[in-house]
Amino acid sequence: MCIRDRFSYGKLPTEYSKALKRKTVNGIGAEVRIDPELGELYVVKVSPDGPAAKAGFKANDVILEIDGTKDLANLPIQEIGALLLGPVETTVDVTVQKGGSRAGPNSPVEKYTLTREATMIVPKKQTCLLYTSPSPRDATLSRMPSSA
């Protein structure tokens, strides 16, 4: 909860001590996004010690195929999630272009069989803006890291 009075907006110091909520997901341990301009499904980040990290996946690797399904950039992200997630100890075949198209046309394409595991996801820290001044014209803006 942020402070709200006529002069300021921000978080109370006690709110910064709240623990981040972690979530467990059964999958390959990779966050992915679709780049609509390039028409690619790419890796944003991998969970440390997750199946994708163990296989050597890195940010910007492009996923070309999941269990035989191609043209992934034209699927809803929910369908992609359904392909990557599943019961622990089940496998998923993933074809990856290392470094993606940004690495050039000759970047290697590799096929992997990953075994899904329970991986932890830690939410990103947010920023809370703090405005202070009795007059909006003289207000100062401070960015404060926040965990909620």
C-alpha positions as CSV (number, residue, x, y, z in Angstrom):
1,M,0.0,0.0,0.0
2,C,1.3,3.4,-0.9
3,I,1.2,6.6,1.2
4,R,-1.6,8.9,0.1
5,D,-2.0,12.4,1.3
6,R,-2.2,15.7,-0.5
7,F,1.6,16.0,-0.6
8,S,3.0,12.6,-1.2
9,Y,2.6,9.2,-2.7
10,G,4.8,6.3,-1.9
11,K,5.3,3.1,0.2
12,L,5.7,2.9,3.9
13,P,9.1,1.5,5.0
14,T,7.4,-1.4,6.7
15,E,6.0,-2.5,3.3
16,Y,9.6,-3.0,1.9
17,S,10.2,-5.9,4.4
18,K,7.4,-8.1,3.0
19,A,8.8,-11.2,1.3
20,L,8.4,-11.7,-2.4
21,K,5.8,-14.3,-3.3
22,R,7.4,-17.2,-5.2
23,K,5.5,-19.4,-7.5
24,T,6.4,-23.0,-8.5
25,V,5.7,-24.0,-12.1
26,N,6.2,-27.4,-13.7
27,G,7.9,-26.9,-17.0
28,I,11.3,-26.2,-18.7
29,G,12.2,-23.2,-16.6
30,A,12.2,-20.6,-19.3
31,E,10.3,-17.3,-19.7
32,V,9.4,-16.8,-23.4
33,R,7.9,-14.0,-25.4
34,I,6.7,-13.5,-29.0
35,D,8.4,-10.8,-31.1
36,P,5.7,-9.9,-33.6
37,E,8.0,-7.9,-35.8
38,L,10.5,-10.7,-36.3
39,G,7.8,-13.4,-36.0
40,E,9.8,-15.3,-33.4
41,L,9.3,-17.0,-30.0
42,Y,12.4,-16.1,-28.0
43,V,13.8,-16.9,-24.6
44,V,13.7,-13.9,-22.2
45,K,15.4,-15.6,-19.2
46,V,15.9,-19.1,-17.8
47,S,15.5,-20.2,-14.2
48,P,18.9,-21.2,-12.6
49,D,19.3,-25.0,-12.5
50,G,16.1,-25.5,-14.4
51,P,15.9,-27.8,-17.4
52,A,16.4,-25.0,-20.0
53,A,19.5,-23.7,-18.1
54,K,21.0,-27.2,-17.8
55,A,20.5,-27.6,-21.6
56,G,22.3,-24.3,-22.2
57,F,19.4,-22.1,-23.2
58,K,20.3,-18.3,-23.1
59,A,18.3,-15.1,-23.4
60,N,17.6,-14.3,-27.1
61,D,17.6,-18.0,-28.2
62,V,14.7,-18.5,-30.5
63,I,12.4,-21.5,-30.1
64,L,11.5,-22.9,-33.5
65,E,9.6,-26.0,-32.6
66,I,7.9,-27.5,-29.5
67,D,6.9,-31.2,-29.7
68,G,6.5,-30.9,-33.5
69,T,4.5,-27.7,-33.4
70,K,6.1,-25.0,-35.6
71,D,5.1,-21.4,-36.5
72,L,5.0,-20.7,-32.8
73,A,4.8,-16.9,-33.2
74,N,1.3,-17.2,-34.6
75,L,0.0,-19.1,-31.6
76,P,-1.6,-17.5,-28.6
77,I,0.9,-17.4,-25.7
78,Q,-1.4,-19.5,-23.7
79,E,-1.1,-22.4,-26.2
80,I,2.7,-22.0,-26.1
81,G,2.6,-22.2,-22.3
82,A,0.5,-25.3,-22.5
83,L,3.1,-26.9,-24.7
84,L,6.0,-26.0,-22.4
85,L,4.3,-26.8,-19.1
86,G,3.2,-30.2,-17.9
87,P,3.6,-32.8,-15.2
88,V,7.0,-33.2,-13.6
89,E,9.2,-36.0,-15.2
90,T,7.5,-35.7,-18.6
91,T,9.5,-34.8,-21.6
92,V,9.2,-32.1,-24.3
93,D,11.2,-31.8,-27.5
94,V,12.4,-28.3,-28.3
95,T,14.3,-27.0,-31.3
96,V,16.2,-23.8,-30.7
97,Q,18.2,-21.4,-32.9
98,K,21.1,-20.3,-30.6
99,G,21.1,-16.5,-30.4
100,G,18.2,-16.3,-32.7
101,S,18.1,-14.3,-35.9
102,R,20.0,-11.5,-34.2
103,A,23.0,-13.9,-34.2
104,G,22.9,-14.1,-38.0
105,P,21.6,-16.6,-40.6
106,N,24.3,-19.1,-39.7
107,S,23.5,-19.4,-36.0
108,P,23.3,-23.1,-35.0
109,V,20.0,-24.9,-34.6
110,E,19.9,-27.5,-31.9
111,K,17.3,-30.1,-30.8
112,Y,16.8,-30.9,-27.2
113,T,14.6,-33.3,-25.2
114,L,14.0,-31.7,-21.8
115,T,12.5,-33.3,-18.7
116,R,10.0,-30.9,-17.0
117,E,10.8,-30.0,-13.4
118,A,9.2,-27.9,-10.7
119,T,11.0,-24.5,-11.0
120,M,10.6,-21.4,-8.9
121,I,9.6,-18.1,-10.4
122,V,10.4,-14.9,-8.4
123,P,8.3,-11.9,-9.4
124,K,10.1,-8.8,-10.6
125,K,10.6,-6.0,-8.1
126,Q,8.4,-3.0,-8.9
127,T,9.2,0.7,-8.6
128,C,7.0,3.0,-6.5
129,L,7.0,6.6,-7.4
130,L,7.2,9.2,-4.6
131,Y,6.0,12.7,-5.3
132,T,6.5,15.3,-2.6
133,S,5.4,18.9,-2.6
134,P,2.4,21.0,-1.5
135,S,2.4,22.5,-5.0
136,P,2.2,20.2,-8.1
137,R,4.3,22.7,-10.0
138,D,7.2,22.3,-7.5
139,A,6.9,18.5,-7.1
140,T,9.9,16.3,-7.0
141,L,9.8,12.7,-8.3
142,S,11.8,9.9,-6.7
143,R,11.9,6.3,-7.8
144,M,12.0,3.8,-4.9
145,P,12.5,0.1,-5.4
146,S,9.7,-2.0,-4.0
147,S,9.1,-5.6,-3.5
148,A,5.3,-5.5,-3.8
